Amino acid sequence: MPDRGDSTSQNDPDITWPPDPEHVVAAAAGDQQVLAGILFFAFPRAAAFGRALGLGPADAEDLAGDVCERVVKGLSGLRDPARFEAWFWSIARNRVRTALRRRRRHQETFERAGVGIGDPEHLAIVSDEQRIVAAAFASLRLRDRQILWLREVQGLGDEEVGEALGMRPGAVRVAAMRARRRLEEAYDALGGNPSDD
């Protein structure tokens, strides 16, 4: 399984991502240091997820704060602490959906600001290929972006992605294969694979 960035928290050297079930139980029981350690990892993951799915920086941070708040409020109701990560991603997914719906109601055109395309500072820093990949990713449907983000970036397995998105593991595998193919097609269409002359 790919490395999910499971380095230790600055708050508690024993806390990693995803958190051990014992840490989840301790946080649910009111251990503030352990809870802070879990949130240390949760916040940037939720913010990055929001950015990848189309939210701007400020909205993504708001989303991450909202996700962390829901984690704190709902932690005591989590029945199986070993399933914390799938539970966390289902909260993040639902909050992103709500944020995108709200955004669509308030804007006539949905801008994929989360990838920074068109932002002069971003354009000066990022290579052409990275911009093409970002544009191709932004052109995918929300479900495709969610699946690719959870599998390829976060390194979740098919079962964990399925739990987070309400899908069966086999359906996740098929959907991921199709999402990767659509990403490749979008990448090619945007000039990502120039033909050799």
C-alpha atoms as an extended CHARMM CRD file, in Angstrom:
* protein
*
       197  EXT
         1         1  MET       CA              0.0000000000        0.0000000000        0.0000000000  PROA      1               0.0000000000
         2         2  PRO       CA              1.3690000000        3.4870000000       -0.8170000000  PROA      2               0.0000000000
         3         3  ASP       CA              2.7080000000        5.7000000000        1.9310000000  PROA      3               0.0000000000
         4         4  ARG       CA             -0.1340000000        7.8950000000        3.1430000000  PROA      4               0.0000000000
         5         5  GLY       CA              2.1330000000       10.3960000000        4.8150000000  PROA      5               0.0000000000
         6         6  ASP       CA              1.7790000000        8.6660000000        8.1500000000  PROA      6               0.0000000000
         7         7  SER       CA              4.4280000000       10.7030000000        9.9060000000  PROA      7               0.0000000000
         8         8  THR       CA              3.9390000000       11.4990000000       13.5440000000  PROA      8               0.0000000000
         9         9  SER       CA              2.1250000000       14.4870000000       14.9390000000  PROA      9               0.0000000000
        10        10  GLN       CA              4.0130000000       17.2890000000       16.6500000000  PROA      10              0.0000000000
        11        11  ASN       CA              1.4850000000       17.0850000000       19.4870000000  PROA      11              0.0000000000
        12        12  ASP       CA              2.0060000000       13.4110000000       20.3050000000  PROA      12              0.0000000000
        13        13  PRO       CA              4.8450000000       11.3950000000       18.7830000000  PROA      13              0.0000000000
        14        14  ASP       CA              2.7380000000        8.2220000000       18.9130000000  PROA      14              0.0000000000
        15        15  ILE       CA             -0.1270000000        9.5340000000       16.7650000000  PROA      15              0.0000000000
        16        16  THR       CA              0.0310000000        8.7600000000       13.0400000000  PROA      16              0.0000000000
        17        17  TRP       CA             -2.3680000000        8.8860000000       10.1100000000  PROA      17              0.0000000000
        18        18  PRO       CA             -4.6210000000        7.0750000000       10.0080000000  PROA      18              0.0000000000
        19        19  PRO       CA             -4.8590000000        7.0790000000       13.7890000000  PROA      19              0.0000000000
        20        20  ASP       CA             -4.7030000000        3.8000000000       15.6680000000  PROA      20              0.0000000000
        21        21  PRO       CA             -8.0550000000        2.6110000000       17.0550000000  PROA      21              0.0000000000
        22        22  GLU       CA             -6.7020000000        3.1450000000       20.5920000000  PROA      22              0.0000000000
        23        23  HSD       CA             -6.0860000000        6.8130000000       19.8020000000  PROA      23              0.0000000000
        24        24  VAL       CA             -9.5590000000        7.1660000000       18.3130000000  PROA      24              0.0000000000
        25        25  VAL       CA            -11.0750000000        5.6880000000       21.4810000000  PROA      25              0.0000000000
        26        26  ALA       CA             -8.9460000000        7.9810000000       23.6730000000  PROA      26              0.0000000000
        27        27  ALA       CA             -9.9500000000       11.0540000000       21.6640000000  PROA      27              0.0000000000
        28        28  ALA       CA            -13.6180000000       10.0560000000       21.8340000000  PROA      28              0.0000000000
        29        29  ALA       CA            -13.2530000000        9.6750000000       25.6090000000  PROA      29              0.0000000000
        30        30  GLY       CA            -12.0070000000       13.2580000000       25.8990000000  PROA      30              0.0000000000
        31        31  ASP       CA             -8.2010000000       13.0490000000       25.6470000000  PROA      31              0.0000000000
        32        32  GLN       CA             -7.5490000000       16.5240000000       24.2240000000  PROA      32              0.0000000000
        33        33  GLN       CA             -3.8920000000       15.8950000000       23.3630000000  PROA      33              0.0000000000
        34        34  VAL       CA             -4.7480000000       12.8290000000       21.2870000000  PROA      34              0.0000000000
        35        35  LEU       CA             -7.6610000000       14.6520000000       19.6500000000  PROA      35              0.0000000000
        36        36  ALA       CA             -5.3600000000       17.5450000000       18.7440000000  PROA      36              0.0000000000
        37        37  GLY       CA             -2.9120000000       15.0510000000       17.2450000000  PROA      37              0.0000000000
        38        38  ILE       CA             -5.6240000000       13.4960000000       15.0870000000  PROA      38              0.0000000000
        39        39  LEU       CA             -6.8460000000       16.9090000000       13.9420000000  PROA      39              0.0000000000
        40        40  PHE       CA             -3.2320000000       17.8870000000       13.1610000000  PROA      40              0.0000000000
        41        41  PHE       CA             -3.3810000000       15.3260000000       10.3400000000  PROA      41              0.0000000000
        42        42  ALA       CA             -7.0740000000       15.6760000000        9.4710000000  PROA      42              0.0000000000
        43        43  PHE       CA             -7.1420000000       19.4150000000        8.7310000000  PROA      43              0.0000000000
        44        44  PRO       CA             -4.5830000000       19.5280000000        5.8870000000  PROA      44              0.0000000000
        45        45  ARG       CA             -6.0020000000       16.3610000000        4.3210000000  PROA      45              0.0000000000
        46        46  ALA       CA             -9.5260000000       17.7870000000        4.2670000000  PROA      46              0.0000000000
        47        47  ALA       CA             -8.2650000000       21.1220000000        2.8900000000  PROA      47              0.0000000000
        48        48  ALA       CA             -6.2820000000       19.4150000000        0.1200000000  PROA      48              0.0000000000
        49        49  PHE       CA             -9.3160000000       17.2810000000       -0.7440000000  PROA      49              0.0000000000
        50        50  GLY       CA            -11.4610000000       20.4040000000       -1.0670000000  PROA      50              0.0000000000
        51        51  ARG       CA             -8.8610000000       22.1140000000       -3.2610000000  PROA      51              0.0000000000
        52        52  ALA       CA             -8.5660000000       19.0560000000       -5.4950000000  PROA      52              0.0000000000
        53        53  LEU       CA            -12.3310000000       18.9420000000       -5.9640000000  PROA      53              0.0000000000
        54        54  GLY       CA            -12.7240000000       22.5670000000       -6.9760000000  PROA      54              0.0000000000
        55        55  LEU       CA            -12.7440000000       24.8330000000       -3.9300000000  PROA      55              0.0000000000
        56        56  GLY       CA            -10.5480000000       27.8980000000       -3.6270000000  PROA      56              0.0000000000
        57        57  PRO       CA             -7.9860000000       28.1680000000       -0.8010000000  PROA      57              0.0000000000
        58        58  ALA       CA            -10.2300000000       30.0290000000        1.6560000000  PROA      58              0.0000000000
        59        59  ASP       CA            -13.2240000000       27.7780000000        0.9860000000  PROA      59              0.0000000000
        60        60  ALA       CA            -11.0360000000       24.6800000000        1.3190000000  PROA      60              0.0000000000
        61        61  GLU       CA             -9.7940000000       25.8570000000        4.7100000000  PROA      61              0.0000000000
        62        62  ASP       CA            -13.3600000000       26.5870000000        5.7980000000  PROA      62              0.0000000000
        63        63  LEU       CA            -14.3080000000       23.1100000000        4.6460000000  PROA      63              0.0000000000
        64        64  ALA       CA            -11.4100000000       21.5610000000        6.5980000000  PROA      64              0.0000000000
        65        65  GLY       CA            -12.4890000000       23.4040000000        9.7270000000  PROA      65              0.0000000000
        66        66  ASP       CA            -16.0520000000       22.1900000000        9.2380000000  PROA      66              0.0000000000
        67        67  VAL       CA            -14.8630000000       18.5990000000        8.7010000000  PROA      67              0.0000000000
        68        68  CYS       CA            -12.7360000000       18.7460000000       11.8600000000  PROA      68              0.0000000000
        69        69  GLU       CA            -15.6640000000       20.1600000000       13.8190000000  PROA      69              0.0000000000
        70        70  ARG       CA            -17.8750000000       17.2870000000       12.6400000000  PROA      70              0.0000000000
        71        71  VAL       CA            -15.1610000000       14.7930000000       13.5540000000  PROA      71              0.0000000000
        72        72  VAL       CA            -14.9920000000       16.2270000000       17.0740000000  PROA      72              0.0000000000
        73        73  LYS       CA            -18.7730000000       16.1930000000       17.4680000000  PROA      73              0.0000000000
        74        74  GLY       CA            -19.2890000000       12.7370000000       15.9790000000  PROA      74              0.0000000000
        75        75  LEU       CA            -16.2620000000       10.8780000000       17.3140000000  PROA      75              0.0000000000
        76        76  SER       CA            -18.0650000000        9.4830000000       20.3320000000  PROA      76              0.0000000000
        77        77  GLY       CA            -20.7000000000        7.9710000000       18.0270000000  PROA      77              0.0000000000
        78        78  LEU       CA            -18.1930000000        6.1260000000       15.8240000000  PROA      78              0.0000000000
        79        79  ARG       CA            -18.9920000000        2.4540000000       16.3680000000  PROA      79              0.0000000000
        80        80  ASP       CA            -15.8170000000        0.9180000000       14.9640000000  PROA      80              0.0000000000
        81        81  PRO       CA            -12.6550000000        2.9460000000       15.7120000000  PROA      81              0.0000000000
        82        82  ALA       CA            -10.7420000000        0.8470000000       13.1650000000  PROA      82              0.0000000000
        83        83  ARG       CA            -12.9050000000        2.4190000000       10.4430000000  PROA      83              0.0000000000
        84        84  PHE       CA            -12.0090000000        5.9910000000       11.3890000000  PROA      84              0.0000000000
        85        85  GLU       CA            -10.3540000000        6.8510000000        8.0890000000  PROA      85              0.0000000000
        86        86  ALA       CA            -13.2760000000        5.7620000000        5.9050000000  PROA      86              0.0000000000
        87        87  TRP       CA            -15.6160000000        7.6400000000        8.2650000000  PROA      87              0.0000000000
        88        88  PHE       CA            -13.4110000000       10.7380000000        8.0260000000  PROA      88              0.0000000000
        89        89  TRP       CA            -13.4120000000       10.6650000000        4.2070000000  PROA      89              0.0000000000
        90        90  SER       CA            -17.1840000000       10.2030000000        4.0690000000  PROA      90              0.0000000000
        91        91  ILE       CA            -17.5580000000       13.3470000000        6.1990000000  PROA      91              0.0000000000
        92        92  ALA       CA            -15.1320000000       15.2210000000        3.9280000000  PROA      92              0.0000000000
        93        93  ARG       CA            -16.9420000000       14.0350000000        0.8060000000  PROA      93              0.0000000000
        94        94  ASN       CA            -20.3350000000       15.1040000000        2.1380000000  PROA      94              0.0000000000
        95        95  ARG       CA            -19.0170000000       18.5210000000        3.1970000000  PROA      95              0.0000000000
        96        96  VAL       CA            -17.4340000000       19.0710000000       -0.2450000000  PROA      96              0.0000000000
        97        97  ARG       CA            -20.7410000000       18.1800000000       -1.9010000000  PROA      97              0.0000000000
        98        98  THR       CA            -22.5710000000       20.6680000000        0.2880000000  PROA      98              0.0000000000
        99        99  ALA       CA            -19.9910000000       23.3720000000       -0.4050000000  PROA      99              0.0000000000
       100       100  LEU       CA            -20.1550000000       22.8040000000       -4.1640000000  PROA      100             0.0000000000
       101       101  ARG       CA            -23.9710000000       22.8300000000       -4.1660000000  PROA      101             0.0000000000
       102       102  ARG       CA            -23.9490000000       26.0770000000       -2.1960000000  PROA      102             0.0000000000
       103       103  ARG       CA            -21.3930000000       27.5420000000       -4.5760000000  PROA      103             0.0000000000
       104       104  ARG       CA            -23.4220000000       26.5670000000       -7.6490000000  PROA      104             0.0000000000
       105       105  ARG       CA            -26.4860000000       28.2800000000       -6.2120000000  PROA      105             0.0000000000
       106       106  HSD       CA            -24.5350000000       31.5100000000       -5.7320000000  PROA      106             0.0000000000
       107       107  GLN       CA            -22.6240000000       31.5110000000       -9.0170000000  PROA      107             0.0000000000
       108       108  GLU       CA            -23.7890000000       31.1120000000      -12.5620000000  PROA      108             0.0000000000
       109       109  THR       CA            -20.5440000000       29.5360000000      -13.6800000000  PROA      109             0.0000000000
       110       110  PHE       CA            -18.6300000000       26.9950000000      -11.6690000000  PROA      110             0.0000000000
       111       111  GLU       CA            -14.9080000000       27.8560000000      -11.7100000000  PROA      111             0.0000000000
       112       112  ARG       CA            -12.4510000000       25.1590000000      -10.8110000000  PROA      112             0.0000000000
       113       113  ALA       CA            -10.4210000000       27.4950000000       -8.6450000000  PROA      113             0.0000000000
       114       114  GLY       CA             -9.0450000000       24.6320000000       -6.5870000000  PROA      114             0.0000000000
       115       115  VAL       CA             -6.3500000000       23.8430000000       -9.1270000000  PROA      115             0.0000000000
       116       116  GLY       CA             -5.2190000000       27.4330000000       -9.5230000000  PROA      116             0.0000000000
       117       117  ILE       CA             -5.4890000000       27.4800000000      -13.3210000000  PROA      117             0.0000000000
       118       118  GLY       CA             -5.2130000000       31.0470000000      -14.5580000000  PROA      118             0.0000000000
       119       119  ASP       CA             -3.7260000000       32.3600000000      -11.3170000000  PROA      119             0.0000000000
       120       120  PRO       CA             -0.5810000000       34.2850000000      -12.4420000000  PROA      120             0.0000000000
       121       121  GLU       CA              1.4440000000       33.2790000000       -9.3910000000  PROA      121             0.0000000000
       122       122  HSD       CA              0.5490000000       29.6430000000       -9.9400000000  PROA      122             0.0000000000
       123       123  LEU       CA              1.3580000000       29.8600000000      -13.6340000000  PROA      123             0.0000000000
       124       124  ALA       CA              4.7940000000       31.2550000000      -12.8540000000  PROA      124             0.0000000000
       125       125  ILE       CA              5.6030000000       28.3980000000      -10.4870000000  PROA      125             0.0000000000
       126       126  VAL       CA              4.0650000000       25.3290000000      -12.0780000000  PROA      126             0.0000000000
       127       127  SER       CA              5.3230000000       23.6920000000      -15.2600000000  PROA      127             0.0000000000
       128       128  ASP       CA              3.2050000000       23.3340000000      -18.3780000000  PROA      128             0.0000000000
       129       129  GLU       CA              2.7060000000       19.6250000000      -17.7840000000  PROA      129             0.0000000000
       130       130  GLN       CA              1.4870000000       20.1780000000      -14.2410000000  PROA      130             0.0000000000
       131       131  ARG       CA             -1.0070000000       22.7600000000      -15.5190000000  PROA      131             0.0000000000
       132       132  ILE       CA             -2.2490000000       20.3080000000      -18.1390000000  PROA      132             0.0000000000
       133       133  VAL       CA             -2.6320000000       17.5510000000      -15.5260000000  PROA      133             0.0000000000
       134       134  ALA       CA             -4.4560000000       19.9810000000      -13.2120000000  PROA      134             0.0000000000
       135       135  ALA       CA             -6.7810000000       21.1010000000      -16.0240000000  PROA      135             0.0000000000
       136       136  ALA       CA             -7.4590000000       17.4980000000      -17.0530000000  PROA      136             0.0000000000
       137       137  PHE       CA             -8.2240000000       16.5380000000      -13.4340000000  PROA      137             0.0000000000
       138       138  ALA       CA            -10.4930000000       19.5740000000      -13.0110000000  PROA      138             0.0000000000
       139       139  SER       CA            -12.4470000000       18.5820000000      -16.1230000000  PROA      139             0.0000000000
       140       140  LEU       CA            -13.4890000000       15.2320000000      -14.6090000000  PROA      140             0.0000000000
       141       141  ARG       CA            -16.8220000000       14.6300000000      -12.9180000000  PROA      141             0.0000000000
       142       142  LEU       CA            -16.8540000000       15.0710000000       -9.1400000000  PROA      142             0.0000000000
       143       143  ARG       CA            -17.1540000000       11.3000000000       -8.4920000000  PROA      143             0.0000000000
       144       144  ASP       CA            -14.1220000000       10.5940000000      -10.7220000000  PROA      144             0.0000000000
       145       145  ARG       CA            -12.0740000000       13.2430000000       -8.9040000000  PROA      145             0.0000000000
       146       146  GLN       CA            -13.1130000000       11.8400000000       -5.5110000000  PROA      146             0.0000000000
       147       147  ILE       CA            -12.1590000000        8.2860000000       -6.4330000000  PROA      147             0.0000000000
       148       148  LEU       CA             -8.8200000000        9.2510000000       -7.9560000000  PROA      148             0.0000000000
       149       149  TRP       CA             -7.9620000000       11.5170000000       -5.0260000000  PROA      149             0.0000000000
       150       150  LEU       CA             -8.7610000000        8.9170000000       -2.3760000000  PROA      150             0.0000000000
       151       151  ARG       CA             -7.0380000000        6.0270000000       -4.2190000000  PROA      151             0.0000000000
       152       152  GLU       CA             -4.0700000000        7.6720000000       -5.9030000000  PROA      152             0.0000000000
       153       153  VAL       CA             -3.2340000000       10.5720000000       -3.5820000000  PROA      153             0.0000000000
       154       154  GLN       CA             -4.3960000000        9.3010000000       -0.1950000000  PROA      154             0.0000000000
       155       155  GLY       CA             -3.5550000000        5.6780000000       -0.9750000000  PROA      155             0.0000000000
       156       156  LEU       CA             -6.8040000000        4.1880000000        0.3050000000  PROA      156             0.0000000000
       157       157  GLY       CA             -7.7480000000        0.6750000000       -0.7530000000  PROA      157             0.0000000000
       158       158  ASP       CA            -10.8860000000       -0.1860000000       -2.7050000000  PROA      158             0.0000000000
       159       159  GLU       CA            -12.7720000000       -1.2040000000        0.4300000000  PROA      159             0.0000000000
       160       160  GLU       CA            -11.9250000000        2.0550000000        2.2500000000  PROA      160             0.0000000000
       161       161  VAL       CA            -12.8380000000        4.1620000000       -0.7850000000  PROA      161             0.0000000000
       162       162  GLY       CA            -16.0520000000        2.1840000000       -1.0960000000  PROA      162             0.0000000000
       163       163  GLU       CA            -16.9520000000        2.8790000000        2.5260000000  PROA      163             0.0000000000
       164       164  ALA       CA            -16.2210000000        6.5740000000        2.0900000000  PROA      164             0.0000000000
       165       165  LEU       CA            -18.2100000000        6.8960000000       -1.1380000000  PROA      165             0.0000000000
       166       166  GLY       CA            -20.9670000000        4.3410000000       -0.5310000000  PROA      166             0.0000000000
       167       167  MET       CA            -19.7680000000        1.9240000000       -3.2110000000  PROA      167             0.0000000000
       168       168  ARG       CA            -18.7940000000       -1.7420000000       -3.3220000000  PROA      168             0.0000000000
       169       169  PRO       CA            -15.0470000000       -2.4730000000       -3.6790000000  PROA      169             0.0000000000
       170       170  GLY       CA            -15.5530000000       -4.0340000000       -7.1150000000  PROA      170             0.0000000000
       171       171  ALA       CA            -17.4420000000       -0.9620000000       -8.2790000000  PROA      171             0.0000000000
       172       172  VAL       CA            -14.6080000000        1.2200000000       -6.9720000000  PROA      172             0.0000000000
       173       173  ARG       CA            -12.0620000000       -0.7530000000       -9.0290000000  PROA      173             0.0000000000
       174       174  VAL       CA            -14.1080000000       -0.3890000000      -12.2040000000  PROA      174             0.0000000000
       175       175  ALA       CA            -14.8840000000        3.2880000000      -11.5520000000  PROA      175             0.0000000000
       176       176  ALA       CA            -11.2010000000        4.0100000000      -10.8340000000  PROA      176             0.0000000000
       177       177  MET       CA            -10.1500000000        2.3440000000      -14.0840000000  PROA      177             0.0000000000
       178       178  ARG       CA            -12.6780000000        4.4160000000      -16.0300000000  PROA      178             0.0000000000
       179       179  ALA       CA            -11.7330000000        7.6140000000      -14.1850000000  PROA      179             0.0000000000
       180       180  ARG       CA             -8.0460000000        7.0650000000      -15.0150000000  PROA      180             0.0000000000
       181       181  ARG       CA             -8.9460000000        6.4850000000      -18.6640000000  PROA      181             0.0000000000
       182       182  ARG       CA            -11.0260000000        9.6850000000      -18.7390000000  PROA      182             0.0000000000
       183       183  LEU       CA             -8.1350000000       11.5520000000      -17.0930000000  PROA      183             0.0000000000
       184       184  GLU       CA             -5.7270000000       10.2750000000      -19.7470000000  PROA      184             0.0000000000
       185       185  GLU       CA             -8.1380000000       11.2600000000      -22.5210000000  PROA      185             0.0000000000
       186       186  ALA       CA             -8.5790000000       14.7480000000      -21.0590000000  PROA      186             0.0000000000
       187       187  TYR       CA             -4.8060000000       15.0580000000      -20.6710000000  PROA      187             0.0000000000
       188       188  ASP       CA             -4.2590000000       14.0750000000      -24.3090000000  PROA      188             0.0000000000
       189       189  ALA       CA             -7.0080000000       16.4310000000      -25.5080000000  PROA      189             0.0000000000
       190       190  LEU       CA             -5.3390000000       19.3280000000      -23.7000000000  PROA      190             0.0000000000
       191       191  GLY       CA             -2.0530000000       18.6600000000      -25.4650000000  PROA      191             0.0000000000
       192       192  GLY       CA             -0.3840000000       16.6020000000      -22.7780000000  PROA      192             0.0000000000
       193       193  ASN       CA              0.9800000000       14.0020000000      -25.2000000000  PROA      193             0.0000000000
       194       194  PRO       CA              2.2670000000       15.7720000000      -28.2830000000  PROA      194             0.0000000000
       195       195  SER       CA              2.8290000000       13.3460000000      -31.1420000000  PROA      195             0.0000000000
       196       196  ASP       CA              6.3520000000       12.8420000000      -32.3930000000  PROA      196             0.0000000000
       197       197  ASP       CA              7.0200000000       14.4310000000      -35.7820000000  PROA      197             0.0000000000
